Amino acid sequence: VLNRILFSYFKFGRPFEDALVVSFNLLSVRLFGLKCRVIDREKYYSKEEPSLIIANHSSLVDIGLIYEATRKGGLRMLAKKELFRTPFFGWALWASHFVSIDRGHPESARIARETLSSRLKANYQMFLAPEGTRSKDGKLLPFKSGAFRIAVEQNVPIVIIALLKPWVFLPKSQIIPLSKGL
């Protein structure tokens, strides 16, 4: 409730939201000493068009790496509802128009799909993990169909990002990295 009161009072606007999102994610990448190498970014990804970005998800650092790879402030993501309850971080998610989903309720999935569609129409790039959760060991989990249905419905390209071994650095079971850098 506090986040809605605080952030609904202040109307920051999209340029501020974009700068906040990029700054937070780049800080997390630098703080952990992570490196990101992108192959053929311009060939497959346009910062100027809406797109649906999908990637394997095995670590908390995945999000920072995806922002580093795309270098786009307009990127938002679908996130589990619990993240929105985190002080400061959750408030920033809500204020920056990230999309919440309650993974245990089908109605929440429908609402999230509609919200993702409206963000794509507003020229955002949207990131989702088609597996729906982090992998414990880096192996791909079965994909859920939502990302693909949204891409077809909204006629937007899917950009696939492969993250190599982030679970080695910060596995799902850890909150403190096992080493510095990746």
MDAnalysis code that builds the backbone (N, CA, C; Angstrom):
import MDAnalysis as mda
import numpy as np

u = mda.Universe.empty(546, n_residues=182, atom_resindex=np.repeat(np.arange(182), 3), trajectory=True)
u.add_TopologyAttr("name", ["N", "CA", "C"] * 182)
u.add_TopologyAttr("resid", np.arange(1, 183))
u.add_TopologyAttr("resname", ["VAL", "LEU", "ASN", "ARG", "ILE", "LEU", "PHE", "SER", "TYR", "PHE", "LYS", "PHE", "GLY", "ARG", "PRO", "PHE", "GLU", "ASP", "ALA", "LEU", "VAL", "VAL", "SER", "PHE", "ASN", "LEU", "LEU", "SER", "VAL", "ARG", "LEU", "PHE", "GLY", "LEU", "LYS", "CYS", "ARG", "VAL", "ILE", "ASP", "ARG", "GLU", "LYS", "TYR", "TYR", "SER", "LYS", "GLU", "GLU", "PRO", "SER", "LEU", "ILE", "ILE", "ALA", "ASN", "HIS", "SER", "SER", "LEU", "VAL", "ASP", "ILE", "GLY", "LEU", "ILE", "TYR", "GLU", "ALA", "THR", "ARG", "LYS", "GLY", "GLY", "LEU", "ARG", "MET", "LEU", "ALA", "LYS", "LYS", "GLU", "LEU", "PHE", "ARG", "THR", "PRO", "PHE", "PHE", "GLY", "TRP", "ALA", "LEU", "TRP", "ALA", "SER", "HIS", "PHE", "VAL", "SER", "ILE", "ASP", "ARG", "GLY", "HIS", "PRO", "GLU", "SER", "ALA", "ARG", "ILE", "ALA", "ARG", "GLU", "THR", "LEU", "SER", "SER", "ARG", "LEU", "LYS", "ALA", "ASN", "TYR", "GLN", "MET", "PHE", "LEU", "ALA", "PRO", "GLU", "GLY", "THR", "ARG", "SER", "LYS", "ASP", "GLY", "LYS", "LEU", "LEU", "PRO", "PHE", "LYS", "SER", "GLY", "ALA", "PHE", "ARG", "ILE", "ALA", "VAL", "GLU", "GLN", "ASN", "VAL", "PRO", "ILE", "VAL", "ILE", "ILE", "ALA", "LEU", "LEU", "LYS", "PRO", "TRP", "VAL", "PHE", "LEU", "PRO", "LYS", "SER", "GLN", "ILE", "ILE", "PRO", "LEU", "SER", "LYS", "GLY", "LEU"])
u.atoms.positions = np.array([
    [0.831, -1.187, 0.000],
    [0.000, 0.000, 0.000],
    [0.881, 1.259, 0.000],
    [1.963, 1.230, 0.799],
    [2.839, 2.388, 0.882],
    [3.427, 2.741, -0.481],
    [3.812, 1.715, -1.260],
    [4.386, 2.000, -2.573],
    [3.380, 2.711, -3.475],
    [2.118, 2.312, -3.427],
    [1.112, 2.957, -4.281],
    [0.866, 4.397, -3.853],
    [0.869, 4.636, -2.558],
    [0.694, 6.002, -2.063],
    [1.891, 6.859, -2.468],
    [3.096, 6.349, -2.208],
    [4.313, 7.094, -2.507],
    [4.464, 7.372, -3.999],
    [4.364, 6.331, -4.823],
    [4.635, 6.499, -6.236],
    [3.454, 7.057, -7.021],
    [2.236, 6.954, -6.517],
    [1.128, 7.575, -7.237],
    [1.122, 9.083, -6.997],
    [1.714, 9.526, -5.898],
    [1.808, 10.959, -5.628],
    [2.820, 11.615, -6.562],
    [3.929, 10.938, -6.771],
    [4.975, 11.455, -7.647],
    [4.822, 10.846, -9.027],
    [4.655, 11.669, -10.034],
    [4.550, 11.187, -11.408],
    [5.910, 11.402, -12.063],
    [6.703, 10.321, -12.147],
    [8.068, 10.444, -12.625],
    [8.162, 10.516, -14.139],
    [7.389, 9.734, -14.847],
    [7.467, 9.703, -16.297],
    [8.431, 8.642, -16.788],
    [8.240, 8.264, -18.028],
    [8.998, 7.136, -18.571],
    [10.509, 7.371, -18.645],
    [11.018, 8.547, -19.015],
    [12.481, 8.704, -19.038],
    [13.121, 8.442, -17.671],
    [12.474, 8.910, -16.600],
    [12.998, 8.656, -15.257],
    [12.920, 7.173, -14.925],
    [11.782, 6.551, -15.254],
    [11.618, 5.118, -14.996],
    [12.695, 4.320, -15.716],
    [12.923, 4.645, -16.989],
    [13.929, 3.928, -17.775],
    [15.317, 4.081, -17.156],
    [15.662, 5.288, -16.757],
    [16.975, 5.533, -16.148],
    [17.110, 4.776, -14.830],
    [16.056, 4.731, -14.046],
    [16.059, 3.995, -12.778],
    [16.301, 2.500, -13.017],
    [15.589, 1.947, -13.978],
    [15.699, 0.518, -14.278],
    [17.110, 0.179, -14.754],
    [17.624, 0.939, -15.698],
    [18.960, 0.670, -16.245],
    [20.018, 0.838, -15.164],
    [19.938, 1.908, -14.389],
    [20.934, 2.164, -13.346],
    [20.980, 1.036, -12.325],
    [19.822, 0.587, -11.869],
    [19.775, -0.480, -10.879],
    [20.401, -1.759, -11.429],
    [20.039, -2.111, -12.645],
    [20.535, -3.361, -13.211],
    [22.015, -3.297, -13.543],
    [22.479, -2.188, -14.084],
    [23.902, -2.072, -14.383],
    [24.729, -2.050, -13.098],
    [24.202, -1.420, -12.058],
    [24.887, -1.429, -10.768],
    [25.044, -2.856, -10.253],
    [23.987, -3.653, -10.380],
    [24.075, -5.032, -9.890],
    [25.090, -5.838, -10.695],
    [25.175, -5.614, -11.998],
    [26.151, -6.320, -12.830],
    [27.566, -5.904, -12.433],
    [27.793, -4.606, -12.265],
    [29.120, -4.118, -11.885],
    [29.500, -4.546, -10.469],
    [28.546, -4.481, -9.564],
    [28.787, -4.846, -8.170],
    [29.272, -6.293, -8.051],
    [28.684, -7.177, -8.824],
    [29.063, -8.585, -8.787],
    [30.254, -8.899, -9.685],
    [30.750, -7.917, -10.424],
    [31.896, -8.137, -11.299],
    [31.585, -9.013, -12.500],
    [30.352, -8.941, -12.993],
    [29.937, -9.772, -14.113],
    [30.310, -9.137, -15.447],
    [30.550, -9.974, -16.417],
    [30.848, -9.522, -17.775],
    [29.772, -10.086, -18.695],
    [29.442, -9.303, -19.694],
    [28.411, -9.718, -20.630],
    [28.947, -9.563, -22.046],
    [28.985, -10.649, -22.781],
    [29.410, -10.601, -24.176],
    [28.197, -10.893, -25.043],
    [27.921, -9.986, -25.964],
    [26.759, -10.125, -26.835],
    [27.248, -10.344, -28.262],
    [26.687, -11.324, -28.910],
    [27.042, -11.628, -30.294],
    [25.880, -11.207, -31.188],
    [26.151, -10.356, -32.156],
    [25.160, -9.932, -33.166],
    [23.931, -9.239, -32.568],
    [24.132, -8.376, -31.566],
    [23.004, -7.669, -30.953],
    [22.171, -6.923, -31.997],
    [22.819, -6.158, -32.861],
    [22.095, -5.338, -33.831],
    [21.379, -6.180, -34.882],
    [21.868, -7.377, -35.115],
    [21.261, -8.257, -36.121],
    [19.902, -8.778, -35.651],
    [19.764, -8.995, -34.353],
    [18.559, -9.639, -33.836],
    [17.684, -8.753, -32.956],
    [18.187, -7.617, -32.571],
    [17.464, -6.818, -31.576],
    [17.443, -5.350, -31.970],
    [16.270, -4.755, -31.935],
    [16.131, -3.330, -32.212],
    [15.617, -2.632, -30.960],
    [16.316, -1.582, -30.566],
    [15.889, -0.811, -29.392],
    [14.647, 0.022, -29.697],
    [14.349, 0.187, -30.965],
    [13.279, 1.104, -31.375],
    [11.915, 0.439, -31.512],
    [11.864, -0.885, -31.492],
    [10.606, -1.586, -31.712],
    [10.243, -2.442, -30.506],
    [8.947, -2.609, -30.270],
    [8.559, -3.524, -29.194],
    [8.939, -4.946, -29.570],
    [9.321, -5.712, -28.582],
    [9.647, -7.117, -28.810],
    [9.477, -7.873, -27.501],
    [9.401, -9.168, -27.646],
    [9.300, -10.036, -26.483],
    [10.638, -10.748, -26.351],
    [11.299, -10.527, -25.246],
    [12.616, -11.106, -25.017],
    [12.448, -12.280, -24.071],
    [12.978, -13.422, -24.486],
    [12.906, -14.595, -23.622],
    [14.322, -15.107, -23.384],
    [14.532, -15.665, -22.200],
    [15.849, -16.191, -21.845],
    [15.676, -17.280, -20.799],
    [16.672, -18.159, -20.750],
    [16.698, -19.136, -19.673],
    [16.894, -18.380, -18.353],
    [16.377, -18.951, -17.281],
    [16.400, -18.248, -15.996],
    [16.883, -19.214, -14.918],
    [18.111, -18.951, -14.408],
    [18.653, -19.863, -13.405],
    [19.293, -19.153, -12.217],
    [19.269, -17.807, -12.220],
    [19.960, -17.067, -11.169],
    [19.338, -15.677, -11.003],
    [19.543, -15.112, -9.828],
    [19.081, -13.734, -9.609],
    [19.824, -12.726, -10.487],
    [21.008, -13.059, -10.941],
    [21.785, -12.124, -11.760],
    [21.335, -12.110, -13.217],
    [20.451, -13.020, -13.600],
    [19.976, -13.075, -14.989],
    [19.410, -11.733, -15.448],
    [18.646, -11.104, -14.600],
    [17.965, -9.867, -14.992],
    [18.983, -8.781, -15.328],
    [19.975, -8.587, -14.467],
    [21.015, -7.601, -14.745],
    [21.752, -7.900, -16.033],
    [22.012, -9.176, -16.291],
    [22.701, -9.560, -17.521],
    [21.845, -9.272, -18.757],
    [20.549, -9.473, -18.640],
    [19.660, -9.193, -19.779],
    [19.625, -7.701, -20.069],
    [19.586, -6.879, -19.020],
    [19.637, -5.428, -19.243],
    [20.969, -5.010, -19.852],
    [22.035, -5.627, -19.404],
    [23.349, -5.331, -19.974],
    [23.383, -5.738, -21.445],
    [22.796, -6.866, -21.777],
    [22.800, -7.362, -23.154],
    [21.977, -6.481, -24.082],
    [20.840, -5.998, -23.608],
    [19.966, -5.205, -24.479],
    [20.303, -3.718, -24.439],
    [20.839, -3.280, -23.302],
    [21.156, -1.856, -23.111],
    [19.988, -0.954, -23.472],
    [18.832, -1.318, -22.954],
    [17.621, -0.576, -23.267],
    [16.834, -0.307, -22.000],
    [16.548, 0.950, -21.752],
    [15.757, 1.305, -20.581],
    [14.299, 0.964, -20.720],
    [13.814, 0.801, -21.951],
    [12.405, 0.499, -22.168],
    [12.041, -0.946, -21.895],
    [13.009, -1.745, -21.490],
    [12.742, -3.149, -21.200],
    [12.086, -3.285, -19.827],
    [10.996, -4.013, -19.798],
    [10.329, -4.336, -18.540],
    [10.165, -5.839, -18.489],
    [9.751, -6.359, -17.349],
    [9.635, -7.811, -17.244],
    [8.395, -8.230, -16.477],
    [8.062, -9.471, -16.681],
    [7.023, -10.131, -15.911],
    [7.702, -10.696, -14.670],
    [7.173, -10.385, -13.500],
    [7.811, -10.820, -12.253],
    [6.765, -11.390, -11.299],
    [7.204, -12.356, -10.521],
    [6.288, -12.944, -9.545],
    [5.863, -11.879, -8.533],
    [4.638, -11.998, -8.061],
    [4.040, -10.976, -7.198],
    [4.853, -10.732, -5.925],
    [5.547, -11.761, -5.449],
    [6.313, -11.621, -4.208],
    [7.403, -10.554, -4.319],
    [7.956, -10.386, -5.506],
    [9.004, -9.370, -5.686],
    [8.467, -7.959, -5.478],
    [7.211, -7.743, -5.778],
    [6.610, -6.418, -5.628],
    [6.417, -6.041, -4.159],
    [6.539, -7.011, -3.269],
    [6.388, -6.759, -1.828],
    [7.711, -6.424, -1.149],
    [8.815, -6.493, -1.891],
    [10.130, -6.210, -1.337],
    [10.288, -4.706, -1.159],
    [10.632, -4.239, 0.048],
    [10.801, -2.797, 0.243],
    [11.799, -2.201, -0.753],
    [11.483, -1.048, -1.240],
    [12.265, -0.265, -2.198],
    [12.329, -0.929, -3.569],
    [12.845, -2.147, -3.647],
    [12.944, -2.843, -4.930],
    [11.554, -3.064, -5.523],
    [10.646, -3.590, -4.728],
    [9.278, -3.822, -5.190],
    [8.566, -2.537, -5.548],
    [8.826, -1.508, -4.785],
    [8.212, -0.219, -5.088],
    [8.689, 0.304, -6.436],
    [9.982, 0.118, -6.701],
    [10.539, 0.559, -7.984],
    [9.957, -0.267, -9.134],
    [9.755, -1.559, -8.916],
    [9.129, -2.391, -9.948],
    [7.743, -1.853, -10.287],
    [6.973, -1.595, -9.262],
    [5.605, -1.112, -9.458],
    [5.616, 0.251, -10.160],
    [6.461, 1.144, -9.698],
    [6.515, 2.501, -10.267],
    [7.009, 2.505, -11.705],
    [7.799, 1.507, -12.081],
    [8.383, 1.454, -13.422],
    [7.577, 0.596, -14.390],
    [6.360, 0.240, -14.015],
    [5.441, -0.486, -14.891],
    [5.886, -1.904, -15.239],
    [6.516, -2.586, -14.289],
    [6.761, -4.007, -14.468],
    [5.429, -4.723, -14.279],
    [5.336, -5.938, -14.715],
    [4.069, -6.662, -14.686],
    [4.153, -7.778, -13.643],
    [3.174, -7.798, -12.767],
    [3.123, -8.784, -11.676],
    [2.263, -9.973, -12.069],
    [2.669, -11.146, -11.590],
    [1.855, -12.348, -11.792],
    [1.856, -13.181, -10.517],
    [0.683, -13.672, -10.175],
    [0.533, -14.627, -9.078],
    [0.503, -15.998, -9.749],
    [1.625, -16.694, -9.695],
    [1.794, -17.913, -10.479],
    [0.807, -19.016, -10.124],
    [0.142, -18.924, -8.989],
    [-0.793, -19.969, -8.589],
    [-2.225, -19.744, -9.032],
    [-2.492, -18.638, -9.718],
    [-3.872, -18.312, -10.081],
    [-4.013, -18.051, -11.581],
    [-4.812, -18.832, -12.277],
    [-5.004, -18.654, -13.722],
    [-5.532, -17.267, -14.093],
    [-6.378, -16.693, -13.264],
    [-6.906, -15.354, -13.562],
    [-5.781, -14.321, -13.585],
    [-4.812, -14.480, -12.712],
    [-3.661, -13.585, -12.696],
    [-2.873, -13.700, -14.004],
    [-2.768, -14.893, -14.544],
    [-2.062, -15.098, -15.820],
    [-2.782, -14.355, -16.940],
    [-4.111, -14.388, -16.943],
    [-4.883, -13.673, -17.970],
    [-4.661, -12.173, -17.857],
    [-4.701, -11.657, -16.650],
    [-4.482, -10.223, -16.427],
    [-3.059, -9.830, -16.822],
    [-2.091, -10.657, -16.455],
    [-0.702, -10.377, -16.825],
    [-0.533, -10.369, -18.340],
    [-1.177, -11.313, -19.029],
    [-1.100, -11.357, -20.487],
    [-1.668, -10.085, -21.101],
    [-2.795, -9.607, -20.587],
    [-3.399, -8.371, -21.086],
    [-2.486, -7.175, -20.811],
    [-1.883, -7.141, -19.628],
    [-0.993, -6.037, -19.275],
    [0.268, -6.061, -20.137],
    [0.839, -7.243, -20.353],
    [1.995, -7.362, -21.238],
    [1.648, -6.861, -22.641],
    [0.487, -7.226, -23.125],
    [0.053, -6.786, -24.451],
    [-0.050, -5.265, -24.523],
    [-0.591, -4.650, -23.479],
    [-0.699, -3.181, -23.482],
    [0.675, -2.519, -23.403],
    [1.614, -3.119, -22.671],
    [2.979, -2.566, -22.619],
    [3.649, -2.673, -23.989],
    [3.445, -3.778, -24.690],
    [4.014, -3.927, -26.031],
    [3.422, -2.877, -26.980],
    [2.129, -2.614, -26.862],
    [1.487, -1.582, -27.694],
    [2.046, -0.203, -27.377],
    [2.537, -0.004, -26.141],
    [3.130, 1.278, -25.733],
    [4.627, 1.320, -26.056],
    [5.102, 0.375, -26.867],
    [6.471, 0.333, -27.383],
    [7.523, -0.075, -26.348],
    [7.116, -0.836, -25.352],
    [8.084, -1.408, -24.417],
    [8.607, -2.720, -25.002],
    [9.820, -3.081, -24.614],
    [10.300, -4.428, -24.819],
    [10.009, -5.158, -23.513],
    [9.476, -6.359, -23.610],
    [9.098, -7.104, -22.416],
    [9.933, -8.374, -22.316],
    [10.462, -8.623, -21.120],
    [11.218, -9.842, -20.871],
    [10.385, -10.806, -20.051],
    [10.375, -12.068, -20.455],
    [9.828, -13.104, -19.601],
    [10.658, -14.363, -19.704],
    [10.633, -15.103, -18.639],
    [11.304, -16.401, -18.613],
    [10.244, -17.444, -18.952],
    [10.317, -18.030, -20.137],
    [9.252, -18.957, -20.538],
    [9.153, -20.193, -19.644],
    [10.184, -20.437, -18.844],
    [10.138, -21.567, -17.909],
    [9.241, -21.252, -16.707],
    [9.057, -19.975, -16.432],
    [8.184, -19.566, -15.340],
    [8.856, -19.453, -13.991],
    [10.056, -19.977, -13.843],
    [10.786, -19.918, -12.586],
    [12.263, -20.204, -12.865],
    [13.093, -20.010, -11.846],
    [14.526, -20.291, -12.009],
    [14.803, -21.791, -11.949],
    [15.721, -22.216, -12.780],
    [16.194, -23.602, -12.773],
    [17.205, -23.756, -11.633],
    [17.185, -24.887, -10.972],
    [18.126, -25.131, -9.864],
    [19.533, -25.452, -10.349],
    [19.630, -26.068, -11.529],
    [20.929, -26.546, -11.998],
    [21.315, -26.023, -13.379],
    [20.578, -25.058, -13.895],
    [20.903, -24.499, -15.198],
    [20.281, -25.234, -16.365],
    [19.692, -26.394, -16.138],
    [19.030, -27.122, -17.216],
    [17.684, -26.451, -17.505],
    [17.336, -26.404, -18.791],
    [16.065, -25.802, -19.172],
    [14.899, -26.584, -18.586],
    [13.925, -25.850, -18.095],
    [12.687, -26.440, -17.621],
    [11.676, -26.385, -18.771],
    [10.572, -27.110, -18.672],
    [9.545, -27.020, -19.725],
    [9.043, -25.575, -19.860],
    [8.836, -25.156, -21.096],
    [8.345, -23.800, -21.359],
    [6.834, -23.737, -21.181],
    [6.380, -22.611, -20.672],
    [4.960, -22.311, -20.634],
    [4.641, -21.613, -21.959],
    [3.407, -21.632, -22.387],
    [3.061, -21.145, -23.730],
    [2.770, -19.645, -23.808],
    [2.644, -18.972, -22.686],
    [2.209, -17.576, -22.679],
    [3.031, -16.632, -23.534],
    [4.342, -16.712, -23.463],
    [5.203, -15.804, -24.231],
    [4.949, -15.939, -25.722],
    [4.800, -17.149, -26.174],
    [4.622, -17.389, -27.598],
    [3.241, -16.932, -28.071],
    [2.232, -17.151, -27.236],
    [0.881, -16.677, -27.587],
    [0.838, -15.159, -27.670],
    [1.476, -14.493, -26.718],
    [1.485, -13.023, -26.721],
    [2.190, -12.495, -27.970],
    [3.323, -13.089, -28.315],
    [4.073, -12.639, -29.495],
    [3.233, -12.763, -30.763],
    [2.511, -13.870, -30.896],
    [1.659, -14.068, -32.074],
    [0.499, -13.074, -32.054],
    [-0.175, -12.935, -30.908],
    [-1.317, -12.023, -30.795],
    [-0.919, -10.583, -31.090],
    [0.250, -10.157, -30.621],
    [0.677, -8.762, -30.780],
    [1.560, -8.544, -32.006],
    [1.857, -9.622, -32.729],
    [2.685, -9.540, -33.931],
    [4.022, -8.845, -33.651],
    [4.691, -9.298, -32.599],
    [6.006, -8.753, -32.250],
    [7.040, -9.866, -32.336],
    [8.278, -9.509, -32.647],
    [9.315, -10.540, -32.717],
    [9.692, -11.052, -31.330],
    [10.150, -12.287, -31.308],
    [10.713, -12.869, -30.100],
    [12.227, -12.819, -30.243],
    [12.883, -12.237, -29.255],
    [14.339, -12.190, -29.214],
    [14.777, -13.187, -28.148],
    [15.595, -14.148, -28.549],
    [16.028, -15.190, -27.623],
    [17.433, -14.860, -27.122],
    [17.581, -14.857, -25.808],
    [18.886, -14.620, -25.188],
    [19.278, -15.886, -24.432],
    [20.476, -16.361, -24.676],
    [20.992, -17.531, -23.962],
    [22.001, -17.060, -22.930],
    [21.724, -17.314, -21.679],
    [22.628, -16.955, -20.598],
    [23.429, -18.193, -20.225],
    [24.735, -18.074, -20.294],
    [25.599, -19.225, -20.057],
    [26.136, -19.253, -18.631],
    [25.698, -20.201, -17.876],
    [26.196, -20.535, -16.542],
    [26.042, -19.494, -15.425],
    [25.016, -18.675, -15.412],
    [24.887, -17.772, -14.256],
    [24.601, -18.520, -12.954],
    [24.027, -19.721, -13.028],
    [23.742, -20.494, -11.820],
    [25.019, -20.938, -11.110],
    [26.138, -20.994, -11.826],
    [27.416, -21.345, -11.203],
    [27.843, -20.234, -10.243],
    [27.560, -19.013, -10.618],
    [27.921, -17.840, -9.823],
    [26.961, -17.636, -8.649],
    [25.676, -17.711, -8.935],
    [24.667, -17.480, -7.906],
    [23.496, -18.438, -8.130],
    [23.584, -19.662, -7.583],
    [22.514, -20.644, -7.785],
    [21.214, -20.219, -7.105],
    [20.141, -20.864, -7.510],
    [18.811, -20.561, -6.977],
    [18.769, -20.669, -5.455],
    [19.522, -21.574, -4.890],
    [19.495, -21.811, -3.449],
    [20.306, -20.790, -2.645],
    [20.998, -19.877, -3.300],
    [21.884, -18.925, -2.626],
    [21.377, -17.493, -2.765],
    [21.724, -16.653, -1.806],
    [21.492, -15.219, -1.951],
    [22.805, -14.449, -1.980],
    [23.874, -15.142, -1.637],
    [25.217, -14.542, -1.688],
    [26.005, -15.279, -2.760],
    [26.633, -14.534, -3.688],
    [27.380, -15.185, -4.763],
    [28.452, -16.137, -4.230],
    [28.687, -17.201, -4.981],
    [29.704, -18.181, -4.605],
    [31.108, -17.715, -4.967],
    [31.198, -16.767, -5.885],
    [32.485, -16.231, -6.299],
    [32.282, -14.813, -6.818],
    [33.367, -14.114, -7.117],
    [33.266, -12.777, -7.701],
    [33.478, -12.904, -9.201],
    [32.564, -12.393, -9.958],
    [32.690, -12.377, -11.412],
    [32.238, -13.657, -12.068],
    [31.890, -13.521, -13.328],
    [31.435, -14.645, -14.136],
    [31.840, -14.396, -15.565],
])
